[in-house]
Amino acid sequence: MLLVAVVAAGTAIAVLGYHNLGTRPIEAEQTAFDVLDDGRVEVSFQVVRDQPDRAAVCIVRARSRDGDETGRKEVYVPPGARSVVAKTVLRTSRRPVTGEVFGCSYDVPPYLDPGTTSPELILTK
């Protein structure tokens, strides 16, 4: 009985460690940004995913000089290539000084239907 409990605990620790410390299923990195005016910034970013047959969503944000978040947008990344480059324009509440990708997930919200959202420039790399 004790052996079963020890094996079960060891397995649980291994699974948790893999999920928390293993490779990330989706990685995103900002590749460029361009402040267009006092209320808009264009952000380009690369997304690399381990399951290219699944759609993903990435959170892109803009920040002002004092570090406050001044804009945020969810960008739909359709199924396709393992590595893609996306470009989007964010509207901001104050002049942005940077644009960045906050993170990505396979948990695409239902309201991000690709037929109803504004098109993003997705380039296969």
ZAMIDREN-336637 format. One record per residue: residue in one letter; x, y, z of N, C-alpha, C in turn. Coordinates in steps of 0.2 Angstrom, whole numbers, plus 2048, in hexadecimal, padded with zeros to 3 digits. Example, Ala and Ser with C-alpha at 12.3 -4.5 7.8 and 13.67 -1.06 7.14 Angstrom:
<rs>
A8427E482783E7EA8278427F0827;S8407F58238447FB824840800827;
</rs>
This chain:
<rs>
M8047FA800800800800804806800;L80980680480E80C80481280D7FE;L8138087FB8178087F481280B7EF;V80C8097EF80780C7EA8078147EB;A8068167F180681D7F380C8217F1;V81281E7F28188217F08198227E8;V81781C7E581781C7DD8128227DA;A80C8227DD8078277DB80982E7DC;A80C82F7E280F8367E48158387DF;G8198337DE81F8347D981C8367D2;T8178327D08148337C981183A7C9;A80D83C7CE80A8437CE80F8487CE;I8158487D281A84D7D281D84D7CB;A81E8477C88218487C181D84B7BC;V81684A7BC81284D7B78118547B9;L8118567BF81185E7C08178617BE;G81D85E7C08238617BE8248617B6;Y82185D7B282285D7AB81D8637A9;H8178637AB8138687A981586F7AB;N8188707B181B8777B38228787B0;L8268747AF82D8757AD82F8737A6;G82A86F7A382C86C79D82B872797;T82C87079182C87578C82587878B;R82587E78981E88178881B87F782;P81487E78281187C77B811881776;I81188877881088D774815893777;E81A89577281E89A77481D8A076F;A81D8A677281C8AC76E8228B1770;E8248B576B8298BA76C8288C0767;Q8288C676A8278CC76682D8CC761;T82C8CE75B8318CF7568328D6754;A82D8DA75582D8E17538278E5756;F8288EB7578228F07588248F6755;D81E8FA75481F900750819905753;V81B90A75781690F75A813913754;L80D91275280A91574C80891D74D;D80591E75380392475680292475D;D7FF9297607FD92A7677F8924769;G7F59217657F091C7677F0915764;R7F69147607F690D75D7FE90B75D;V7FF90475D80590175C8048FB758;E8098FA7548098F375080E8EF753;V80C8E87548108E37578118DD753;S8178DB7528188D574E81B8D0753;F8198CA75281B8C575781B8BE753;Q8208BA7568208B375381D8AE758;V81A8A97568178A475A81989D758;V81C89975C81E89375B81A88E760;R81788975C81388476081487D75F;D81387976481487276380E86E760;Q80887175F80386E75C800873756;P80387375180187874C7FA877749;D7F787174A7F18707477EB87374C;R7ED8767517E88797567E9881755;A7E38847567E388B7567E688E75D;A7E889475D7EA8977637E889E764;V7E98A17697E78A876B7ED8AB76E;C7EF8B176C7F58B476F7F28BB772;I7F58BD7787F38C377B7F98C8779;V7F78CE7767FC8D37747FA8D9778;R7FF8DC77A7FE8E277E8028E877D;A8008EE77E8048F477E8058F7785;R80B8FA78580C8FE78C80F90578B;S80D90979080F91078F816911793;R81891779381F91979582091679D;D81A9177A181B9157A881A90E7A9;G81990A7A48189037A48119007A5;D80C9057A58059037A580390079F;E7FF8FB79F7FC8F87997F78FD796;T7F78FE7907F390378D7EF900787;G7F08FA7867EC8F77817ED8EF781;R7E88EB77F7E98E477F7E48E177A;K7E68DC7777E38D97717E48D1771;E7DF8CE7707DF8C676E7E08C5767;V7E58C27657E68C075E7E58B975D;Y7E18B77587E08B07567E58AE751;V7E88A87537ED8A574F7EA89E74C;P7E989E7467E58987437EA892743;P7E788C7427EB8867417EF88773B;G7F588473B7F9885735800883736;A80588773580C88573680E88573D;R81388273F816882746818888748;S81B88C74381E89374581B898740;V81889D7438148A373F8178A9742;V8168AE73E8178B57408118B973F;A80F8BC7448088C074480A8C8745;K8068CC7428068D37437FF8D6744;T7FF8DA7497F88DD74B7F98E474D;V7F48E874D7F48EF74F7EF8F0755;L7F28F275B7EE8F37617EC8FB762;R7E68FC7647E49037667E690376D;T7E890976F7EA90A7767E7910779;S7E69107807E39167837E891C784;R7EE91B7847F39207847F991E77F;R7FD92377E80392277A80791C77C;P80891777780C911779813912778;V81790F77C81E90F77A821908778;T81D90377981F8FC7778198F8776;G81A8F37728148EE7718188E7772;E8148E27758178DC7778128D6777;V8148D07768108CB7768108C877E;F80A8C878180A8C678880B8BE789;G8078BA7848078B37848028B0780;C8028AA77F7FE8A677A7FB8A077E;S7F689D77B7F289877E7EE894778;Y7ED88E7797E988A7757E188B777;D7E088E77D7D988F77F7D689577C;V7D48947757D189A7717CA89B774;P7C88A17767C18A27787BD8A2772;P7B789F7737B289F76D7B08A5769;Y7B18AB76C7AF8B17697B58B3764;L7BA8AF7647C08B175F7BF8AD759;D7B98AC7567B78A87507BB8AC74B;P7BF8A87477C38AC7417BE8AF73C;G7B88AD73C7B48B07377B18B7739;T7B18B973F7AF8BF7427B48C4745;T7BA8C27457BF8C67487C38CA742;S7C68CF7447CA8D373F7D08CF73D;P7D18CF7367D78CB7347DD8CD736;E7E28C97387E98CA73A7ED8C8734;L7F38CB7347F88C972F7FC8C3732;I7FA8BD72F7FE8B77318038B572C;L8098B472D80E8B27288118AB72A;T8118A67268148A072881C8A1727;K81F89E72C82689F72C82989872B;
</rs>
